[in-house]
Amino acid sequence: MRVLLVDDNEELRQFLALCLSEVAIEVVEASGVAGALKRAETEKFDAFIIDSVMADGDGLSLVGALRGLKNGRSVPVLLMSSISTSLARRMAQSAGCDEFLVKPFGQMQFVEQVKALEKVRR
C-alpha cells in the first residue's frame, strides 16, 4: 500500500510516517496543499491521509481538488481533525472523505484506520 500523508506539522507527519512504515506501508509526505497536489498529479497512491487544517489551506478543499484529478477520483481519503462534532464529520463526508479520525488518536488506532482504507473502493 502506498499513501500520501499531508500535514504541515513536521514532527507529527514524520511520526505517523514511521508508524506506517513499520507495518510495510509506503509513505510519501507532503507538508501542505500545494505539495500534495503536485505529487498527486504525477504519482499514483492507494490512499490519501490529510490533516484538516494546514498553513496553506484546509483539508476539505484539498480533498475536493484531489477528487478533480484523474489520479485522485477513486483514491480513499482519511481526514484527521481536532474537531469532533457531527457537523465536521458530515462536512468531511460531503467533501469526499471515506474515513474521519479525531485527534488526538493512538498509534494503533491510526494504523488500523489506514489499513481499513485498503478495503474502501470508490
Residue, then its C-alpha position, 0 to 999 in steps of 0.5 A: m500500500r502506498v499513501l500520501l500523508v499531508d500535514d504541515n506539522e513536521e514532527l507529527r507527519q514524520f511520526l505517523a510516517l514511521c508508524l506506517s512504515e513499520v507495518a510495510i506501508e509506503v509513505v510519501e509526505a507532503s507538508g501542505v496543499a500545494g505539495a500534495l497536489k503536485r505529487a498527486e498529479t504525477e504519482k499514483f497512491d492507494a490512499f490519501i491521509i490529510d490533516s484538516v487544517m494546514a498553513d496553506g489551506d484546509g483539508l476539505s478543499l484539498v480533498g475536493a481538488l484531489r477528487g478533480l484529478k484523474n489520479g485522485r477520483s477513486v483514491p480513499v481519503l482519511l481526514m484527521s481533525s481536532i474537531s469532533t462534532s457531527l457537523a465536521r464529520r458530515m462536512a468531511q463526508s460531503a467533501g469526499c472523505d471515506e474515513f474521519l479520525v479525531k485527534p488526538f488518536g493512538q498509534m494503533q488506532f491510526v494504523e488500523q484506520v489506514k489499513a481499513l482504507e485498503k478495503v474502501r473502493r470508490 
